[in-house]
C-alpha cells in the first residue's frame, strides 16, 4: 500500500488578513489609539465627541 502522507511539509506564510492573531492585535491597538484621541478631544475642547461631530 502506498504511503499517503507527504514526505515534505510546505513552508507557507500565514495570511495577514482575516481573523488572525496579527489582525486582532492590530485592531486592538487601533482601538486604544482611538480611545486616547477621544479622551484628548474631550479634554482640550471641553465638549463631548458627539457635540464635536455635530450630532448632539
Phi and psi in radians as a Rosetta constraint file:
Dihedral C 1 N 2 CA 2 C 2 CIRCULARHARMONIC -1.316 0.35
Dihedral N 2 CA 2 C 2 N 3 CIRCULARHARMONIC 2.547 0.35
Dihedral C 2 N 3 CA 3 C 3 CIRCULARHARMONIC -1.328 0.35
Dihedral N 3 CA 3 C 3 N 4 CIRCULARHARMONIC 2.104 0.35
Dihedral C 3 N 4 CA 4 C 4 CIRCULARHARMONIC -1.545 0.35
Dihedral N 4 CA 4 C 4 N 5 CIRCULARHARMONIC -0.166 0.35
Dihedral C 4 N 5 CA 5 C 5 CIRCULARHARMONIC -1.448 0.35
Dihedral N 5 CA 5 C 5 N 6 CIRCULARHARMONIC 2.409 0.35
Dihedral C 5 N 6 CA 6 C 6 CIRCULARHARMONIC -1.193 0.35
Dihedral N 6 CA 6 C 6 N 7 CIRCULARHARMONIC 2.600 0.35
Dihedral C 6 N 7 CA 7 C 7 CIRCULARHARMONIC -1.486 0.35
Dihedral N 7 CA 7 C 7 N 8 CIRCULARHARMONIC -0.322 0.35
Dihedral C 7 N 8 CA 8 C 8 CIRCULARHARMONIC -2.230 0.35
Dihedral N 8 CA 8 C 8 N 9 CIRCULARHARMONIC 2.344 0.35
Dihedral C 8 N 9 CA 9 C 9 CIRCULARHARMONIC -1.606 0.35
Dihedral N 9 CA 9 C 9 N 10 CIRCULARHARMONIC 2.195 0.35
Dihedral C 9 N 10 CA 10 C 10 CIRCULARHARMONIC -1.185 0.35
Dihedral N 10 CA 10 C 10 N 11 CIRCULARHARMONIC 2.516 0.35
Dihedral C 10 N 11 CA 11 C 11 CIRCULARHARMONIC -1.739 0.35
Dihedral N 11 CA 11 C 11 N 12 CIRCULARHARMONIC 1.523 0.35
Dihedral C 11 N 12 CA 12 C 12 CIRCULARHARMONIC -1.737 0.35
Dihedral N 12 CA 12 C 12 N 13 CIRCULARHARMONIC 2.494 0.35
Dihedral C 12 N 13 CA 13 C 13 CIRCULARHARMONIC -1.332 0.35
Dihedral N 13 CA 13 C 13 N 14 CIRCULARHARMONIC 2.502 0.35
Dihedral C 13 N 14 CA 14 C 14 CIRCULARHARMONIC -1.307 0.35
Dihedral N 14 CA 14 C 14 N 15 CIRCULARHARMONIC 2.533 0.35
Dihedral C 14 N 15 CA 15 C 15 CIRCULARHARMONIC -1.196 0.35
Dihedral N 15 CA 15 C 15 N 16 CIRCULARHARMONIC 2.593 0.35
Dihedral C 15 N 16 CA 16 C 16 CIRCULARHARMONIC -1.710 0.35
Dihedral N 16 CA 16 C 16 N 17 CIRCULARHARMONIC 0.091 0.35
Dihedral C 16 N 17 CA 17 C 17 CIRCULARHARMONIC -2.107 0.35
Dihedral N 17 CA 17 C 17 N 18 CIRCULARHARMONIC 2.896 0.35
Dihedral C 17 N 18 CA 18 C 18 CIRCULARHARMONIC 1.553 0.35
Dihedral N 18 CA 18 C 18 N 19 CIRCULARHARMONIC -2.869 0.35
Dihedral C 18 N 19 CA 19 C 19 CIRCULARHARMONIC -1.476 0.35
Dihedral N 19 CA 19 C 19 N 20 CIRCULARHARMONIC 1.324 0.35
Dihedral C 19 N 20 CA 20 C 20 CIRCULARHARMONIC -1.988 0.35
Dihedral N 20 CA 20 C 20 N 21 CIRCULARHARMONIC 2.902 0.35
Dihedral C 20 N 21 CA 21 C 21 CIRCULARHARMONIC -1.085 0.35
Dihedral N 21 CA 21 C 21 N 22 CIRCULARHARMONIC -0.649 0.35
Dihedral C 21 N 22 CA 22 C 22 CIRCULARHARMONIC -1.092 0.35
Dihedral N 22 CA 22 C 22 N 23 CIRCULARHARMONIC -0.802 0.35
Dihedral C 22 N 23 CA 23 C 23 CIRCULARHARMONIC -1.142 0.35
Dihedral N 23 CA 23 C 23 N 24 CIRCULARHARMONIC -0.708 0.35
Dihedral C 23 N 24 CA 24 C 24 CIRCULARHARMONIC -1.176 0.35
Dihedral N 24 CA 24 C 24 N 25 CIRCULARHARMONIC -0.681 0.35
Dihedral C 24 N 25 CA 25 C 25 CIRCULARHARMONIC -1.126 0.35
Dihedral N 25 CA 25 C 25 N 26 CIRCULARHARMONIC -0.766 0.35
Dihedral C 25 N 26 CA 26 C 26 CIRCULARHARMONIC -1.131 0.35
Dihedral N 26 CA 26 C 26 N 27 CIRCULARHARMONIC -0.726 0.35
Dihedral C 26 N 27 CA 27 C 27 CIRCULARHARMONIC -1.104 0.35
Dihedral N 27 CA 27 C 27 N 28 CIRCULARHARMONIC -0.723 0.35
Dihedral C 27 N 28 CA 28 C 28 CIRCULARHARMONIC -1.115 0.35
Dihedral N 28 CA 28 C 28 N 29 CIRCULARHARMONIC -0.721 0.35
Dihedral C 28 N 29 CA 29 C 29 CIRCULARHARMONIC -1.174 0.35
Dihedral N 29 CA 29 C 29 N 30 CIRCULARHARMONIC -0.680 0.35
Dihedral C 29 N 30 CA 30 C 30 CIRCULARHARMONIC -1.130 0.35
Dihedral N 30 CA 30 C 30 N 31 CIRCULARHARMONIC -0.661 0.35
Dihedral C 30 N 31 CA 31 C 31 CIRCULARHARMONIC -1.143 0.35
Dihedral N 31 CA 31 C 31 N 32 CIRCULARHARMONIC -0.695 0.35
Dihedral C 31 N 32 CA 32 C 32 CIRCULARHARMONIC -1.133 0.35
Dihedral N 32 CA 32 C 32 N 33 CIRCULARHARMONIC -0.725 0.35
Dihedral C 32 N 33 CA 33 C 33 CIRCULARHARMONIC -1.117 0.35
Dihedral N 33 CA 33 C 33 N 34 CIRCULARHARMONIC -0.764 0.35
Dihedral C 33 N 34 CA 34 C 34 CIRCULARHARMONIC -1.080 0.35
Dihedral N 34 CA 34 C 34 N 35 CIRCULARHARMONIC -0.704 0.35
Dihedral C 34 N 35 CA 35 C 35 CIRCULARHARMONIC -1.127 0.35
Dihedral N 35 CA 35 C 35 N 36 CIRCULARHARMONIC -0.744 0.35
Dihedral C 35 N 36 CA 36 C 36 CIRCULARHARMONIC -1.111 0.35
Dihedral N 36 CA 36 C 36 N 37 CIRCULARHARMONIC -0.690 0.35
Dihedral C 36 N 37 CA 37 C 37 CIRCULARHARMONIC -1.130 0.35
Dihedral N 37 CA 37 C 37 N 38 CIRCULARHARMONIC -0.677 0.35
Dihedral C 37 N 38 CA 38 C 38 CIRCULARHARMONIC -1.110 0.35
Dihedral N 38 CA 38 C 38 N 39 CIRCULARHARMONIC -0.765 0.35
Dihedral C 38 N 39 CA 39 C 39 CIRCULARHARMONIC -1.093 0.35
Dihedral N 39 CA 39 C 39 N 40 CIRCULARHARMONIC -0.732 0.35
Dihedral C 39 N 40 CA 40 C 40 CIRCULARHARMONIC -1.132 0.35
Dihedral N 40 CA 40 C 40 N 41 CIRCULARHARMONIC -0.718 0.35
Dihedral C 40 N 41 CA 41 C 41 CIRCULARHARMONIC -1.070 0.35
Dihedral N 41 CA 41 C 41 N 42 CIRCULARHARMONIC -0.794 0.35
Dihedral C 41 N 42 CA 42 C 42 CIRCULARHARMONIC -1.140 0.35
Dihedral N 42 CA 42 C 42 N 43 CIRCULARHARMONIC -0.666 0.35
Dihedral C 42 N 43 CA 43 C 43 CIRCULARHARMONIC -1.195 0.35
Dihedral N 43 CA 43 C 43 N 44 CIRCULARHARMONIC -0.825 0.35
Dihedral C 43 N 44 CA 44 C 44 CIRCULARHARMONIC -1.379 0.35
Dihedral N 44 CA 44 C 44 N 45 CIRCULARHARMONIC -0.517 0.35
Dihedral C 44 N 45 CA 45 C 45 CIRCULARHARMONIC -1.645 0.35
Dihedral N 45 CA 45 C 45 N 46 CIRCULARHARMONIC -0.391 0.35
Dihedral C 45 N 46 CA 46 C 46 CIRCULARHARMONIC 1.373 0.35
Dihedral N 46 CA 46 C 46 N 47 CIRCULARHARMONIC 0.116 0.35
Dihedral C 46 N 47 CA 47 C 47 CIRCULARHARMONIC -2.153 0.35
Dihedral N 47 CA 47 C 47 N 48 CIRCULARHARMONIC 2.724 0.35
Dihedral C 47 N 48 CA 48 C 48 CIRCULARHARMONIC -1.286 0.35
Dihedral N 48 CA 48 C 48 N 49 CIRCULARHARMONIC 2.899 0.35
Dihedral C 48 N 49 CA 49 C 49 CIRCULARHARMONIC -1.139 0.35
Dihedral N 49 CA 49 C 49 N 50 CIRCULARHARMONIC -0.656 0.35
Dihedral C 49 N 50 CA 50 C 50 CIRCULARHARMONIC -1.106 0.35
Dihedral N 50 CA 50 C 50 N 51 CIRCULARHARMONIC -0.725 0.35
Dihedral C 50 N 51 CA 51 C 51 CIRCULARHARMONIC -1.250 0.35
Dihedral N 51 CA 51 C 51 N 52 CIRCULARHARMONIC -0.570 0.35
Dihedral C 51 N 52 CA 52 C 52 CIRCULARHARMONIC -1.130 0.35
Dihedral N 52 CA 52 C 52 N 53 CIRCULARHARMONIC -0.611 0.35
Dihedral C 52 N 53 CA 53 C 53 CIRCULARHARMONIC -1.468 0.35
Dihedral N 53 CA 53 C 53 N 54 CIRCULARHARMONIC -0.117 0.35
Dihedral C 53 N 54 CA 54 C 54 CIRCULARHARMONIC 1.447 0.35
Dihedral N 54 CA 54 C 54 N 55 CIRCULARHARMONIC 0.364 0.35
Dihedral C 54 N 55 CA 55 C 55 CIRCULARHARMONIC -1.737 0.35
Dihedral N 55 CA 55 C 55 N 56 CIRCULARHARMONIC -0.162 0.35
